[in-house]
Amino acid sequence: MAKIAKLVAAILLLSVTLLDAQPATANSSGHTVVVDSPTLNIRSGPGLTYSLTGKLKNGQKVKVIDRSDDWLQISVDGETGWIASWLTKSNDSGFKDEKTIVSRVDSLNIRSSPSITSAAIGKLRSGDLAELIEYQGEWASIIVDGMEGWVHTTYITEVDSEQNQTVSKSDKPKVTDANTFTVTVDKLNVRKKPDQTSKRIGSVSKKETYPIQKIEGNWVKISLEGKKSGWVYSFHGELSNKSTNTSKNSTKTVSIVTNGTNIRVEPTTSSDVALRADAGDVFRVVEKKDDWYEVHLPTGGTAYVAEWVVNSSEASTASKTTVPKKTKRVPGTLKGITIALDPGHGGNDRGTTGTHGTDEKDLTLLTAELLAGKLKDAGATVVMTRNSDTYVSLRKRTSIAQQEGADAFVSLHYDANPDRSITGFTTYYTQSTQHSFAQAINDGLSGSIDLTNRGTQPANYLVLRENRLPAVLIELGFLSNSSEERVLTSSYFREQASQGIYKGLLHYFDAQ
């Protein structure tokens, strides 16, 4: 019996040893990336708060062994570490195990997180390809046109690199053949020029179809009422060469008059609230019932809004289409302006940690919530890239602002430096077109908070670099300085800082 027991123990020990010796799977290793930055820090973990363990040079190739959100785990000279994915580019020859998915349906929603209740940040058309990152239950994480998101696996098929070249798109019209544009989002801004920073001249609604005058890159110039025309972002619609003879198909819409208007489950003021809408929000009407309109909700389904809190209009889907006029902004208010607020970090990304243990991610959210209240009081529509302690990728933050038609983007942060004597606030910009916006915000802060003003400075931040909006990243003081941390964590400072940013926004838009 003793011999048998020893034999069993030896077999078990050998099994465990073999299991531990298994090589890494194809999903966690095998491809390489190329450094796309003058220098790239290697960190001990997937985040900016982890310690530096080394540096890479521009053009250097490294092997990827794992991924965590926007961070890549790499192997260099037998040592492992983490690098920021947005400072790298793919090495095509090294992606032997790269996987791709193809959409099997038209208008497949790309969502900000793996849930049908999360925001739709884009769409795939039938036959469109995207890079597959990973699966999570019934959802797949993908990258398409530099944007990360999630799609449901029911509507996709995984293809290998050879199949990528043979996926047929013959049933899709060529861009040069397209003569109509059909809107696929609830409301889409029409702009004077093919640029996200160009003046808005109106908006168009879901399922409306317009003749195409011109196509430039990702922008489409469409014909509006009479001799009017404007530019829309092509990603939020479908191009086709179908007939535009749909002038008899008219759609009735209603526009909300005041902020905080209740949209109710049933046509009565005692019914539950389905959602709250703000001034300028437009809804398509299903039918009118007495003094109530049944309207389509952006999330699907229908609900009711009272006749006395809306303006109604008839809109034709082609030759008799009317573009809602943008409310003229009254100087001294932000009515008609949409501001995207980006509370930095969140979730497993704590940001910097102060000398007294303050996490940056908590302060940025508290500051953003206070600032949002001031902006809404001034009539602005506010879009938050995150409303809770959750991780949101950098590219997703800029996508949310673009999807919501924001007029400006403000990213809030708190700073740190190994030299703990450094203090003050800094307003960063990347593109030259963002400088005047950064200066306005910096001036507003300078007149409101009693910290050293480090001025406006250029910096290569992804949320600014890949953003066509007037955009800034504000470092509201140094948590690494013990005295300044005590100031920054006070409710009084957040009140004054949010007031300063509000004044800067007001001054900037008054000057436009």
Buried (B, 14 or more C-beta within 10 A) or exposed (E): EEEEEEEEEEEEEEEEEEEEEEEEEEEEBBBBBBBEBEEBBBBBBBBBBBEEBBEBEEEBBBBBBBBBBBBBBBBBEEEBBBBBBBBBEBBEEBBEBBBBBBBEEBBBBBBBBBEEEEBBBBBBBBBBBBBBBEBEEEBBBBBBEEBBBBBBBEBBEEBEEEEEEEEEEEEBBEEEEBBBBBBBBBBBBBBEBBEBBBEBBBBBBBBBBBBBBEBEEEBBBBBBBEEBBBBBBBBBBBBBEEEBEBEEEEBBBBBBBEBEBBBBBEBEEEBEEBBEBBBBBBBBBBEBEEEBBBBBBBEEEBBBBBBEBBEEBEBBBBBBBBBBEBEEBEEEBBBBBBBBBBBBBBBBBBBBBBBEEBBBBBBBBBBBBBBBEBBBEBBBBBBBBBEEBBBBBBBBBBBBBBBBBBBBBBBBBBBBEEEBEBBBBBBBBBBEBBBBBBBBBBBBBBEBBEBBBBEBEBEEBBBBBBBBBBBBBBBBBBBBBEEBBBBBBEEEBBBBBBBBBBBBBBBBBEEE
